Amino acid sequence: MTATRAVDVLVVGAGPAGLTAAGRLAALGAGTVEVLERDTRGARPWADAAVRAGAVLRTGVTVTGWSGPLTLDTTSPAGRERVTARAVVLATGARERPRGARLVPGTRPAGVLTTGELRRSVYAYGQRVGTRAVVVGAERVSWEAVGVLRHAGVEVAALVTPEPWRRPGALRGRVPVLGGTEVTELLGRGRLSGVRVRRRDGRAATVACDTVVFTGDWFPEHEAARSGGAVLDPGTRGPAVDGSFRTSVAGVFAVGDLLHGGEPAGTAVLEGRAVAGPVLAYLSGAGSWPVCPVPVVVDAPLRWVVPNRLAGAGGRFLVRAARPLVRPVVVAVSQDGVLLHRSRVWRAAGPSRSVPLSGAWAARVDPDGGPVRIRVL
């Protein structure tokens, strides 16, 4: 038998965004605020702060589907439950693309990990992960993986990235960086024995290692959003949201890495705080849910923008590029051929680093017009 109950706000995901949102909502009097997390632990210290504020954190609970617009089916060691909320905040995060999804050929030896698997192996289970490792990627999370490996006593043979590096073979923190280089094959049977790499000029080599960690290349954990009927943005592959973090489903909000994998935890925390106001407004019945907000799209070499729907005045936007862009980056915003905004961004942009864009131009957008386009000049 499935137990049923009701709460005011249900938050799915106990990362920095979800827990910050829950704590803020509980502190502001949103009523019963509950966080569901399929893992057995929530992110500290945000979990402690949320519980102190009055939110309820339930771990080891997996959302299995929807049985209504704001009703979620869950399962846990205690059994199955059906929870109905007045508002739902999705904060399910993002995962790094594993080796299989990156289409790296070779055998299936032990010693092939993502950063998340590495962290769990070292910090949660105290497992030995190897003696010599190669890290694939050059994002912030890649250097975090280097730190975890060193903590575990593993030698880092090299950091390999297809992105160009200032000096190929340069050292950063005593780690050789092989820029403009890709891992083309995994070697070894039973246990990884090495990786084959190829530079852009065609030169190939083999790096001996018993561990390889694939980092970055994020994709959102969007199953709950998709199965709930939320429209997904083709750029981020997470739910499309406006500046108030509203999805296409009335009463359902989305924040954090579900919208933009690979951003710093501070970005998720800011969104967790910011979503509290729109959720409280929805609970009070103020305003109407946007039915057809104006899409915000990007042209190559830009990859995605968040928020990617526009309903009313806009705040800050985050823009990510598909390849490194040298600074300054000149960004133009237009609608139906009319230039709305043009500015210089004085920081590097690329696949692993977003750049902020002011939304001061949003007030000039025609709500009945075509999509807003963001491009690099």
N, C-alpha and C positions, 0 to 999 in steps of 0.2 A: 504494500500500500504506500502511496506517495503522500507525505505530509504536506500541508499547505499553510502558508502564513503570509503576512504583509509587513512591509517596511515603508518608510517615506522615501529614502534614497538608497539605491543599491549600487555599489561601486564594484566593478569586476576588475581585479588586478591589484596586487599589493606592492607595486613599485613606488618610486618617489611621487609620480603624478597622482596615482590613485589614492595613496595614503594622505598626501597633502590636501587633496580635494575633500576627502572624508573628514579629516580633522578640522578643516576650515568650515565645512558645512555644519558639523556637529557644534562647533563653537558659536556659530551664528544662529543657532536655533532652528535648523532644518527639520528637526524631529528625529526619528529613528534612522540612523545612518549605519549601514552595514557594508563591510568589505569582504569579498570572496576571493580567495587565493588558492589555486590548485596545489602549489608547493606547500610544504609543511612549515615554512617560515615566511614572514613578511620582511620587507627591507628595513633594516635599522639604520638610523634612529627614527625614521619617519613613522614606523609602526608604533613606537612608544608614544610619540607625540600625538598621533591620531587617537589612540586609546585614552590617553589623558584628557583629550578634548571631549570625549564622550562617544566616539565611534566604536563599533563592535567589529573586531577582526576575526574572521573564521577561516582558518587555513586547512589544507587538505581537502578543499571543496572544488569540484570540477563542474563547470557549466556545460551541460550536454545539449541544450537547445532552448527554443522559445515555444511556449504554449499560448502566447498572447502578445499584444504589442509591448507591454511592459511586464511580462511574466516570464521568468526564467526557470528552467528545469535544472536541477543540480543533483550531483551524487557525491557521497562522502562515505567514510567508514561507518558513519551513523545511519546510512541509508539514503533514500531518494527524497528530495524535497521540491516543492514548487513555490517560488517566492515571487510575489507581486509587489511592485514598487510604484510610487507616483512619478519617480524619475530614475533613470539609469545612466550611470557614467561608466563608459568603457575605457579602461586603462590597461589593456592586455599586453602592451609592449610590442617588441619586435625581437626577431631571432637572426643570428648570422646564418647565411646560406651555407649548408654543409658541403663537403667535398663532392658528393654525388650530384648535387644540383649545380655545381660549378663545372661539371663535365670534365674533370681531371681524370685521364685514363690511368690504368695500372691495376694491380691486384687489390685486394681488400685486406691489407695487413692491419694488425693492431698498432696503436700509436698515432692515429689520425683523429684530431680533435678540433672543435671550435673553442672560442674563448670561454663560453659558458660551460662547456663540458670540462675544460681545463680547471676553471675555478671550482666547480663542484668536486672534481677529483681531488684537488689539493686541499681546499679549505673545508669542505663538508665531510669528505670521507678519508682524508689523510692518505690517499693512495700515491704510490710511486708512479710517476708518469714517464720516466725515461732518464737518459743521461745527456743526450745532445739533441737539440731541437732546431727546426727552421720555422720561423713565423712568416706567414703569408699575409701581406697588407702593410699599409703605412698610415693607418688612422690612429686616433688617440687610443682606441681599444687595443691596437696592435702593441703599443708600448706598455699598456697595462698587462698584456699577455707576457711580454718580456719580464716584467716585474714578478708575475706569479711564477714563471719558470725559474727565475733566479731564487725566489723564496723557497722553491722546492729543490734547490741544488742542482738544477739542470743547466748545462752549458748551452748558450744560444749561439748557434753556428752562423746564422745570417737572418736578416729580415729581407724578404723578397717582395717587390712590388712592381706592377706594370707601369706605375706612374714614374715620370722622370724624376731623377734626383740630382741635386746640385753637382755632386761628383760621384759617379758610379763607383761602388766599392768603398765609399767614405765610411768612417766610423761615427756612430752616435751612441754615447754611453757604452763604449767598448763593444758595440755590436756592428759588424759589417752590414751595410745597406746596399743591396743589389737593386738599383733603380732601373726602370725600363726593362724589367725581367719578369718572366712568367714561369710558374711551375707547370711543366708539360707532362710529367709522369711520376707516379709513385712506384717505388721499387721495394722488393722484398716479399717474402711469403711467411705467413705466421706473424712476423714482426717487421715493421718498416725498417729498411736498411739504408734508404737514401731517397733523394728526389732529383729528377732531371729538370734542369732549368734552361731557358733559352732567352738570349737577349734580343732586342729589336733588330740588331744587325745580323741575326742568324746564328751567332756563336752559341754553342751549347756546352753544358758542363754538368757534372754530377756532384751534389753536395751530400756527403755522408751524414746520416742522422737516424735516430730511432723514434723521433717524434716530430710531427708537423702540426702546426696550429693554424687553421684558417680563420682569419679575423675579418670583421667588417662585412660589407656587401649585405646590408640588412634587408629583411623583408618583414612586413607587419604581421602580427598574430591577429588576422582579421576574421577568423572563422565566426566568432560570436557576432561581429558586426554584419558580415555577409549573410549569415543564416537568419539574422533578425530583419533583413530587408533593406539595410542601409546601402545607399549608392556608394560605390568605391571610386576613388579618384584614380585615373589611369597612370598618373605620374607617381604618386606615393604608394599606390596599391593599398592604402588604408582607406577608411571611410572619408568621404568628402565632408568638409565642415566649413562653417562660416566663422567670422571673428568671435562669435560667442560659443564656439565649439559645438554647435548644433549640427547633428547629422540630418539626413533626409527623413528620418523617422521621428515623429513628434515625441518629445520626452526623453530621447536618447542622445546623450552627449558623448564626445570622445576626446581624449587628451593624451599627451605623452608620446612615447616612441611608437605607439600604434599609428600615429600620424606622420612620424619622421624618424626612422631608426637612426641611431648613431649620434644623436645630439647629447650634449652634456646633461648630467642629472639636474643641474641648475635650471635648464630650460623646462624640463618636466615639472619641477617644483613651481616655477612661475605659472605654468599652465594650470596646475592643480589649484593654485590660489585663485587664478583668474576665472576658472569655470564656476566657482561658488556663486558669484553674483548672478549669472544667467540661470543657474539651477534654481536659486531662490526666487528669481523673478517668475520662472515657469511655475513653480509650486504655488505662488501667490495668484496665478492667473493673469499676470500682467503681460500684455502684448500678445501677438499671435505667432504661431510657428511659421517660418518662411516656407512656402510651398515650392516656389521656383526661383531661388536666388540666382544671381548672375554668376556664371562660371568664371573663374580666374585661371588662365592657362599660360603655359610658357612655350617659347620657341627654342629649338636647339641653338647653342649647346647647353641651355638650361635644362634641368631634369624635372624639377617639380617646384611647387610653391605651396606654402601652408600659411593661413587658410586658403582654400581653393574655391570657395564660394563667397559671394558678397551679398550681404543683406543689411543695409544701413551703413553707418559710418564704420570705417576700418581702423584698426590699430596697427600693430607691427606685423609684417609678413616675413617669413623665412624663405629664402630661395636657395636651391642647391643646383650645382652645375654637374654635367656629365663628365667633364674633363677639366683639368686645371686651367684657370683663367688668371692672367697676369693683372696686377693692379696698376692703375685704377680701372675698375670695371664700370663702364657707362651703361646704365640700365634705363630703358624707356618703357613706359606703360601707356597703352592706347586702347580705345574702344571704337569699333567701326571706323578705323582710320584716323580718329581724332586723338592727338597726343594729350595725355592727361598729366604725365609726370616724366621728368628726366633728371637723373642724378648720377653722381660718381660715387662708387663704393671703394673706399680706400683700404681694402683688405683683400687678401687672396681668397679665391673661391675655387671649389673643386668637388670631387665626388665624396670627400669625407669632411667637408667644412662648409656649412651654410653661411650665407651673408644676410644681415637684416635689411629690410626695406621699409621705409616709412609708408604708412597708409593714409597720409594726409590727402591724397588724391581721391580717396574713395567717395567723398561727398559729391564729387562731380560725375560719378558714374550714372548713366541713364538706366534705371531699373527695368526699362522695357527694351533696352538695346541688346546688342550681341555680346559675346564673351569679351572680357578684359584680357588683353594679351600683354605679357611681359617678355621683353627680348633684350639681348645685348647688342649694343651698337658697335 
